[in-house]
Amino acid sequence: MESQSRAHRTTPLADAVHHRQPSHLTDTHERGAFALAECSCGWRGPARRSRDKARTDAADHAAAAAGSAPDS
């Protein structure tokens, strides 16, 4: 019998998703040549070649979730 599930992840973002925290905790990570942004709410940004753009996507999502997004 395994003491931990193979699906168990230890990153803060994964822990937040696992415990269904209502706050929007964003993170970026790389997959090959692309950077991706994701949030504890399940949102995922598009794959970007620019790490800075992926971070901007994450910040924009967090701001929109907090209700402080600029009007479009």
N, C-alpha and C positions, 0 to 999 in steps of 0.2 A: 504494500500500500504506500502510495506516495504521500509525503507530508505536505507538499505544495502542488497545486495544479500547474500544468505546463503553461497554461494561459496567463498565469500570474505575472504581471509586469511590475517593475519597481520605480518607474519614472513618476514624478509628481503629477504630470498630466494624466497618465494612465490611472494612477490612484484616484484622482479626482473624478474621472469618468466612472471608475469601478464603484466608487462610493456615492455617485450621483450628486455631487455638490452642485448647488444652484449657481454658484459664481462662474464667471467666464475666465478660466485660466488658459492663456494662449501660450503656445510654444512653436518653435520652428525646428525642423530637422532636415537632413539631406538624404536624398535617395538618388544615387548616381550623380549626374550633373545637375540635378534639380533640387531646389529648396522648397519645402512645403510648410505651410502654417496650419495649425489645427488648434481646436479649442475643446475644453472639457465638456461643452454642451453638445459636441458631436460635429460641429461645423468644421469644414476643411476648405482651405483656400486652394486656388489653382497651383499647379507646379510652375515654379519660376526658375529661370536661369540666374536671376539676381537674388542673392540672399537678402539684400536690403529691401527689395520689393516684397519678398515673403514676410519680412518683419513688419513692413508697412501694412500689408494685408491683415496681419494679426492685430496690430494696433488699431486699425480702422474697425475691425470686427468688435474688439473689446469696447471701443468708444461707442459704437452703434448700440451695443448691448446695454451700455450704461446710460443710454439716452442722450449722449452728448455729441452725436454725429452731426456734421455740418449739413445743412439743407442742400439737396441736389437740384 
